[in-house]
Structures are given as C-alpha cells and as structure tokens.
Amino acid sequence: MREVVAGAFLAIAAMTVATSPAVAKTVTVPVHLTLTVANSCTIVTPPTVAGSSGAPSIALGSVIPDCLGQGVSAALYVERASLKEGSYIATIDF
Amino acid sequence: MKYALWFAIFVLEGTSVGLAARTATPLLVGARVRANCLLRAPLGLDFGVYNPATQRNTPLDAAGNVLSIQCTKGSPGVSVALDNGESYANSHRNLHDGDNDIVAYEIFTGADHATVWNMTQTVAYVPTSGQPASIAMYGRILPAQTAPHPGRYADTLLAMVNF
C-alpha cells in the first residue's frame, strides 16, 4: 500500500512538472566599451609660396594645423631680409 | 521484553512479514530539463586610440569575442540583443567622456558592418553542445563626425540573452 501511494504521488508530481508551461527568460549582462582620443595635430596642407613684394615680411603660405580635427589656419611668414630660396619647415607645438 | 521486541518488528514490517507477497506497481517517473543560459562579458571591447586629426574620415573598427554564452544543449530560440547604451543620440550609440563630449559608434552583428546589433536586430545562437561559446562583437567608430576633445571615452551596453 505504501508503494502504491508513493507511486501515485510521484506520477502526479511528474505530470505536474511535465505540463508546466515554458516561460521565456532573459539574462542581462553589462558590456563595457572604451576609447582613447589622442591629443594630436598634423599639417594637412603644405605651405605654398605666395610672396608679396614690398612688404617687410613675405607670406610663404598657409599652414593648416589640424588639431583633433579642428582645422585652424596659421600663416607662415619669413622676414624679407632673410628670405632665401629653399625649403622651410613648419612645426606645430601642442 | 522478548515478546515486546517481536511485536515491534511485526508492526514496523506490516503485513508482509512472513507472507512472501510481492506487488508490482508501474511507477511513472519524469523530469523536464529546462532551458537555461549564462551570459558573461568579462573584458568588454576596447577601440584603442583614436586620432581625429588623421582618422576622422575613415572608420575605426574593433572586434572581439566579447560575449561568452553557455546554454542548455538544444535550447530553442536563443537570441542575444543589445540595448543602445547610456548616451544614444542622433540615431547612434555614443561613447562619452563625462564632460558632454561624445564619439559616435555602432556595434554590428557581422564583420561586414551591414547590420546594427540592437534590440530588434539580434544575433541567434544555437547551443549544440551545452559548452561555453564566444559571440563576437564588431564595433565601429563612425567616420566624418565632429572631432572630440582628447581623453578617455566609455559606454556601457546591456546584452540580453532571451531563451
């Protein structure tokens, strides 16, 4: 009798579990994303000669320092007395 | 005392003592293996160093097996969704530096960067083994955006596995 009662109990329990509806579940986890923006400048337009006679200084051309994507114009001048043919190097300090 | 002991044994054993009877009863035993999933993202995704002065016109990509998923073998209908993060604006996710500066980015479902991974365009996962597996994320810093200030930018997405 005890076996029969126990068996019936397990059968009912098993049927109860088997017929319980599946429930949609969601598991959530955080995902961290990182980026380092560099402090940097570059010259995007080489200077070009655009001299003007009679001025105390001669503009060699525009230098465009592109710092962090913010284009800023700066002119490069050379004293007329010291102007010589050749290459001039523009540098940007930042 | 001796008779009391025998009486106690008789009571405990019930009527089967000495009768040699056996009853066979079908016993229905069943169990359901429920679908379950674990999801982890221990490392996140680092885009590295971004130089707006030289890189702003080209996308900066980063990819990695960011998500680790483990589901009960054979679980049906498993999909992974991503929310839009903490600073979604202008139809894009954004990394932020805590000082109102942002860098637009997106997370894609594939290396072709064709489909944005979000709450509706999800990534399906079929657990064939029940063992942990990796799911890659494909990130992209979007080109042609306003240059941000230098510094450290971050965002946090919520990844959700539905099953």
Interface residues (C-beta under 8 A of the other chain):
Chain A: R2 E3 V4 G7 L10 A11 A14 M15 V17 A18 S20 A22 A24 K25 T26 V27 T28 V29 P30 V31 H32 L33 T34 L35 T36 V37 A38 N39 S40 C41 T42 D66 C67 L68 G69 Q70
Chain B: G14 T23 T25 P26 L27 L28 V29 G30 A31 R32 R34 A35 N36 C37 L38 L39 R40 A41 G44 L45 D46 F47 G48 V49 Y50 N51 P52 A53 T54 R56 V66 L67 L82 G85 L95 D97 V103 Y105 M137 G139 I141 T146 A147 P148 H149 P150 G151 R152 Y153 A154 D155 T156 L157 L158 A159 M160 V161 N162 F163
